[in-house]
Amino acid sequence: MTYRKLVPIAALAFLAACGSPPEQAPAVASLPSVTSSAAPTRAASPPGTAEGGGPAGIRLRLDTSDGEEARLWEEWKVCMFANGGKELTDELGIQIGTSNRMLDVEKSPREAHQKCQPKKPLPPVELDERTNPNYPAQWQEMVRCLRKNGLMVHADEPGSWTYDGQDSALDADDEEALQDRCMHEVFSAEK
């Protein structure tokens, strides 16, 4: 799963927090992911249990492919729309999955959220502050890795970084590959 596509990550962070929509800030990257060259593995964990005993959703893994992640988000979004989820047509909507339909999470009924919660993709445990107590320190380490390798950024907060006032000297593909490599080095158990 690659995260040059920042909208899905902002959406993931927003949905995991169950708060208000993420603020749009220029030149900010959030929760880049890892592309693994290892043999294919199961892309996501089965649904777990949320606080209060309900189903939590489907836990993504660091090695979840872009295609698998998009498929899982699309399944959740289809469920939301099928259960009364509201479509948003402006740029503040969450455009995730494979279709161009944008979901207005805030205006979608509570019943749709409850019904579709078991299908909602959750961040990998390594990238979830609720399940990884070392996440803030590891995020700082990942940003140091990016800087060491030529991407001049600084951490805004765990899960978010911003360019240091200039555009990246790396092209988009190289930047994405570097983010993936640093993420894997820092958050992977293979460290």
N, C-alpha and C positions, 0 to 999 in steps of 0.2 A: 504494500500500500504506500503510495507516494503522496506527499502532501505539498506539492507545489500548488496543488489545488486547495487553497486555503479555506474556501467556503465550507467544504465538508468538515474540516477540523473545527472551525468556529462553531458549526452546527453541532458537532459532537460534544464539544465542551459545554455549549449552551444546554443541550438536551440532557447531558449527564447532571448538570447542576440544577435543572428544573427551575431556572430563574428567568429573568427577562432576556430579550434578544441580545446577542453580542453586539457591542459597540463596534462600528466600522472605523478603523484607524488605518492611515496610510502606511505602507511598507512594514506591516507586522506579519510575522509568521507565527503560527501556533501549531504545536504538537506535530512536527514532522514525523514521518514514520520510517519504518525499516523495510527494505526489500531484501529478502533472504535468498541466497543462492543454494540453500540446502534443499534436500529432497522435499517434495510437497508433503505438507502435514495438514491436519484438519485446520481449517481456517478460523473457526470460532468455537468457543466452548458452548455447551448446551445452556439453556436458561438456568439461572440460579434463583436465589430467594432475596427479595428486596427487604428493606427495613419494613416492619409491619407484617411480614410473612408472605407478601405477594410475590409473583414472579418478577425478577429483576430485568431480564432481557438477555440478549446474546452477547457474550463477552468476546470482543475481537482479540486477536493475538498480534504480537509485533510482526509476525510473518504473514499476516492476512494479505492476500493479493488485492490490488486495486479493483479487479473485476469482482472478486468475492465480496469485498466491502460494499461496492456499489450495488450489487445484487441484494445484500442484506438491508441496506438503507431503502432500496426500492420496495422490498417486501413490507417493511414497516410503514412506508409512506402510502402504499396501496391500501394497507389495513386502515390507516388513519382516514384516508379519503372515503373508504367503504363504510366507515363508522361515523361519518359526519364531519371529518376534518375539513377545515376551511382552506381554500386556495387563495394565495396572495399573488398579485400580479406586479408588484413593484420590486425594486432591487433589494429591499430589506428582507425578502423572504428567504427561506432556507431551501436552496436548490441542491438537493442531494439525490443520490441514486442515479438511475439511468434515464429517467424521463425529464422533460423540461417543466413539469408541473412544480410549482413552488408551494410549500405548505406554510400556512400561518399558524404556528404552534400556539401562540398566545390566544388566538380566537377559536381554536379547535376545542370542541367540548371535552370536558373532563372524562366523560364516558368513553370517548375515542382513545384518550390517553390510557385509561385503565384497561380497555379491551386489547390494545395493541402493545402494551408494555412488554409482554413476553417476547415480542419480535424486535424490540428496539435494540440496535447495536450499542454496546457499551465500550468505552475505551479499554485497551489492553490493561491488565492489572499493573504493569510496570509504569504506565502513563496516567494512572488514576491516583490522585493524592489520598483518596480514602482507603486505598489498598496498598500503597507503597509509601511507607513513612520516609523513605530516602529520596522521594521524588524531587523536592526542591533542590537538594544538593546535587543530585544527578543531573537536573536540568542545567544548573550552573556549569557543571563539568562538560555537558554537551555543548554549551555556548563557547566554553574555552576551546574545545576541539574545533568548532567552526572557525573561530578567530585564528587559531594556530595554523589552520589550513587556508587562510586567505579570505574568509568571509567576515568582514568587519561589522559585527553586530554586538549588541548587548542585551542582556535579559531584562525585560520589563517586570516580569513576575514569572513564577514557574508556569511553563506551558506557552510562553510568548517571548519573542525577541523582536528587536527593531534594528534596522540598519543604522550605523554610526554616521548619519548625516550625508552619506554619499551612496550612490547606486553601487551595486555589487560589480566587481571586476569579473566575476564569473558569469558565463552564460547560464541560462535557466536550467539546461540539462546538467551541467557540471555542479551547479548549486544544489539541485535536487539530489544528485548522487552523493555529494558531500554531506548533506543533511542525513540521508539514509545511512551512510557509513558511520557518522558520528553517533547517531541514535543507536545503531546496532552496537557499536563499541561500548557505549555508556550503559545502556539499559539491558543489554542481552546478558543472559546467565552464562554465556560462553566467554565472558570477559576475561 
